[in-house]
Amino acid sequence: MLWRAGWGAEVIRTALRRGWDPSRPGRAFDLDVTEDDLTAMLGVPPAYEVPFARD
C-alpha cells in the first residue's frame, strides 16, 4: 500500500481514540484496522501493489 500524506497522523489519531497511551514505555498497543477503517482514513479504498506481480 502506498503511503499517503496525512495517513500517519490519521493512524495516530485512531490509536489515541482507541486507547493508546504514548507515554507508556515499551510496546503498549496493537492497532488493528479493517479495510473499512483504511477507506475512512485514506478517503478512497486501499489499493495494494505487489511489486513481483507486475507484468
Steps between C-alpha positions, in 0.01 A plus 500: 500500500637839412560750778283809463547843653312530827450126534751469786326774697165327449643169624625674815163672556322165457733333751442781751122468459532126565694543823869519410707675767820628333662573836495132593844339455555216259260344256173602658247474218410297193279685252285274288326669209251361253463576130215735599729680749760545227239633258390755762862603568603524136175637357511227234514120515856376560693379195773245550792463267697180486832590333586145392160454335547775241486415130 
